[in-house]
Amino acid sequence: EAARKCRVPVLYLYGGESKYLEMAERNARFLRESLPAAEVARIEDGIHDLQMQHPGQVTEIIARSWGKGLDRTIRFADYGDDDYLSQ
């Protein structure tokens, strides 16, 4: 019930190959049911440390989520994960 009162943006990222997948799926389900405006993103081959394994994808997901309603577009799609790390 308290979750329904949440008025801040929520972005939940998790990996489809995480050893914590069962808990991550429960969390994602809870967020979808309790906070309809929450965004949930699953990186299929991701593990628990998504920011380390897929920094480019994680950055793009966050930028897209935070950029909603802004006049500018932040684009990281041109960088693969390895390219992004070397920037």
C-alpha positions as CSV (number, residue, x, y, z in Angstrom):
1,E,0.0,0.0,0.0
2,A,2.8,2.4,0.9
3,A,4.4,1.8,-2.5
4,R,1.3,3.2,-4.3
5,K,2.0,6.6,-2.6
6,C,5.5,6.8,-4.3
7,R,5.7,9.9,-6.5
8,V,9.3,9.7,-7.7
9,P,10.3,8.1,-11.0
10,V,11.4,4.4,-10.6
11,L,13.6,2.6,-13.1
12,Y,14.4,-1.0,-12.3
13,L,17.0,-2.9,-14.3
14,Y,17.9,-6.5,-14.0
15,G,19.7,-9.3,-15.8
16,G,18.1,-12.3,-17.3
17,E,21.1,-14.4,-16.4
18,S,21.5,-13.1,-12.8
19,K,21.9,-15.7,-10.1
20,Y,19.3,-13.6,-8.3
21,L,16.8,-13.9,-11.1
22,E,13.9,-15.3,-9.0
23,M,14.1,-12.3,-6.7
24,A,14.5,-9.9,-9.5
25,E,11.4,-11.2,-11.3
26,R,9.5,-10.9,-8.0
27,N,10.7,-7.3,-7.7
28,A,9.8,-6.5,-11.3
29,R,6.3,-8.0,-10.8
30,F,5.7,-6.0,-7.6
31,L,6.8,-2.8,-9.3
32,R,4.5,-3.4,-12.3
33,E,1.6,-4.1,-10.1
34,S,2.2,-1.5,-7.4
35,L,3.7,1.4,-9.4
36,P,2.2,1.4,-12.9
37,A,4.4,4.3,-13.9
38,A,7.6,2.4,-12.9
39,E,9.8,1.4,-15.8
40,V,11.2,-2.2,-15.7
41,A,14.0,-3.2,-18.1
42,R,15.5,-6.7,-18.4
43,I,18.9,-7.2,-20.2
44,E,18.5,-10.8,-21.3
45,D,22.1,-11.9,-21.1
46,G,22.9,-9.7,-18.2
47,I,24.1,-10.9,-14.8
48,H,23.9,-9.1,-11.5
49,D,26.4,-6.3,-12.2
50,L,24.8,-4.9,-15.3
51,Q,26.7,-1.6,-15.2
52,M,30.0,-3.6,-15.4
53,Q,28.9,-6.1,-18.0
54,H,26.8,-3.8,-20.3
55,P,27.7,-0.2,-19.5
56,G,26.6,1.1,-22.9
57,Q,23.1,-0.5,-22.7
58,V,22.6,0.6,-19.1
59,T,23.6,4.1,-19.9
60,E,21.3,4.3,-22.8
61,I,18.3,2.9,-20.8
62,I,18.9,5.4,-18.1
63,A,19.3,8.3,-20.5
64,R,16.1,7.3,-22.3
65,S,14.2,7.1,-19.1
66,W,15.5,10.4,-17.7
67,G,15.2,12.1,-21.0
68,K,11.5,11.7,-21.4
69,G,10.0,15.1,-21.9
70,L,13.3,16.8,-22.6
71,D,13.9,18.8,-25.8
72,R,17.3,17.1,-26.4
73,T,18.2,13.5,-27.2
74,I,21.1,11.8,-25.6
75,R,22.3,9.0,-27.9
76,F,24.7,6.3,-26.8
77,A,23.5,3.7,-29.3
78,D,26.5,4.4,-31.6
79,Y,28.9,3.0,-28.9
80,G,29.3,-0.7,-28.2
81,D,30.0,-1.6,-24.6
82,D,33.8,-1.9,-25.3
83,D,33.8,1.4,-27.2
84,Y,32.0,3.1,-24.4
85,L,34.6,1.9,-21.8
86,S,37.4,3.3,-23.9
87,Q,35.9,6.8,-24.2
